């Protein structure tokens, strides 16, 4: 497909959608829209907070939502209860449109518990699967560590890294389902990608919204340890 047919948007919660929602502003989640302009199809990565806003943005751009890609089960990415707040997410989206919710197979029980959806609402994937949107192929990269079924999405040289890899730091490994050993292996997998890969994280925890992997390597301390022993000494309490 021609590059100008690729539809790709990065949206910041509390700024580009869910404006006026204090939790959305505080959490600074990124949501991504990936699609094929020619086919008029689009998937939403991690719809939460102003779900109707997100669908409206896609439709205003002349596309229709045909699916959801979920990086992991946490409520600020797929909806649910967090810190005494109720965040709308994929359950609200399915009330408006019926589309597949693509998750890693290891994340299914966690997503159903968090969102109230059933397994029949979800499309479970294994590592190495891809999702096609029009003529756009999105590779699903299983990156356990933050959660058992965390996954990143690679498309046209862009890596949507969720809460696995931020521009500075990485996702926590002390939460239910987290595993420091797995996180080290997942970070090594991402670090092996081409230096020109553009990293798009799940939150805006750094001033730039994205950087090349080469830039991330130059300053992100979580990519410095090159052995699991070093990693666990620093990040695993070993």
Buried (B, 14 or more C-beta within 10 A) or exposed (E): BEEEBBBBBBBBBBEBBBEEBEBBBEBBBBBBBBBBBBBBBBBBBBBBBBBBBBBEBBEEBEBBBBBBBBBBBBBBBBBBEBEEBEBBBBBBBBEEEEBBBBBBBBBBBBBBEBBEBEEEBBBBBEBEBEBEBBEBEBBBBBBBBBBBBBBBBBBEEBBBBBBBBBBBBBBBBEEEBBBBBBBBBBBBBBBEBEEEBBBBBBBBEBEEEBBBBEBBBEEBEBBEBEEBEEBBEBBBEE
